[in-house]
Amino acid sequence: MKVMIVGATGTIGSAVVDLLSSDHEIIRVGHKDGDHQVDLGSQDSIAELFEDVGPVDAVVSTAGAAAFRPFSELDDADYDLALSNKLMGQINLVRVGRGYVSEGGSITLTSGMLAQHPMPGSVAISLANGALESFTKAAALETGDALRVNTVSPVFVKETMAMMGMDPEPGTSAADTAKAYKVAVEGDANGATLHVRDYV
Ligand SMILES: NC(=O)c1ccc[n+]([C@@H]2O[C@H](COP(=O)([O-])OP(=O)(O)OC[C@H]3O[C@@H](n4cnc5c(N)ncnc54)[C@H](OP(=O)(O)O)[C@@H]3O)[C@@H](O)[C@H]2O)c1
């Protein structure tokens, strides 16, 4: 399959590239790096990306930015980032991308465990994650067998925790996280949220 990975240069995305590249042709998309660049915050940029890349069999998004800040400190810019980048950026990948994904192909988005398990500081992220999972369930009702739409929900990634100076022990490695994306791309799930720990 020809698989376009948006966020391919990141912690999770690079592990998904490693896992899928033996069986599939991978197009690596980043914001600044990668084979192609896109800004999820711009629908025009997403449209240009698909125009440049052309038809694909699957799209995986391992991108999406949102601020982690206490509720009392979240300002309009923080909400705007979560809504325009993590939420609508990924939704726009589906809205634009559906015209480029082959019949029976798939688009896989990324939410996160903070949808079901919020913590202080996660309001903006939890908002986007929960909305992505509801979007996925509803959109798949209408795209049917022609286009499978799923969301992968990662837990805290060991490499990210280490980067933040935390003990990585309770986390899941990026390599293990990538396994849920492989199931989403190669399996028959549709409208589902794939919780990473179910696939490790
Ligand atoms: N890591 C975790 O512990 C964890 C846990 C739960 C959920 N998640 C979710 O998983 C996703 C990936 O996380 P990660 O830790 O792998 O992120 P990351 O290491 O920061 O990588 C982010 C990726 O997104 C790209 N990117 C940045 N800004 C972008 C933009 N405006 N438009 C398009 N692409 C952009 C980056 O490209 P460049 O390299 O070119 O800048 C990079 O490829 C995010 O949605 C995150 O919320 C992560």
The ligand as an ORCA input file, in Angstrom:
! r2SCAN-3c Opt
* xyz 0 1
  N       4.041     11.424     22.836
  C       3.092     11.113     23.727
  O       3.360     10.755     24.889
  C       1.645     11.181     23.302
  C       0.660     10.641     24.136
  C      -0.672     10.713     23.748
  C      -1.008     11.329     22.552
  N      -0.019     11.849     21.763
  C      -0.411     12.482     20.500
  O       0.297     11.861     19.432
  C       0.570     12.815     18.399
  C       2.062     12.780     18.090
  O       2.792     13.011     19.271
  P       4.405     12.978     19.269
  O       4.841     13.007     20.674
  O       4.893     11.913     18.365
  O       4.713     14.413     18.613
  P       6.135     15.034     18.167
  O       7.270     14.121     18.486
  O       6.160     16.427     18.723
  O       5.998     15.095     16.571
  C       5.075     15.968     15.984
  C       5.025     15.691     14.492
  O       4.038     16.569     13.935
  C       4.668     17.454     12.992
  N       4.053     18.781     13.125
  C       4.319     19.738     14.055
  N       3.554     20.828     13.816
  C       2.794     20.541     12.725
  C       1.835     21.264     11.953
  N       1.449     22.530     12.282
  N       1.300     20.657     10.866
  C       1.657     19.385     10.510
  N       2.555     18.662     11.196
  C       3.110     19.225     12.279
  C       6.150     17.443     13.311
  O       6.884     17.760     12.115
  P       8.377     18.422     12.160
  O       9.264     17.391     12.820
  O       8.735     18.617     10.710
  O       8.247     19.673     12.953
  C       6.329     15.998     13.764
  O       6.435     15.146     12.649
  C       0.050     14.171     18.913
  O      -1.274     14.348     18.442
  C       0.002     13.960     20.432
  O      -0.965     14.769     21.074
  C       1.295     11.783     22.099
*
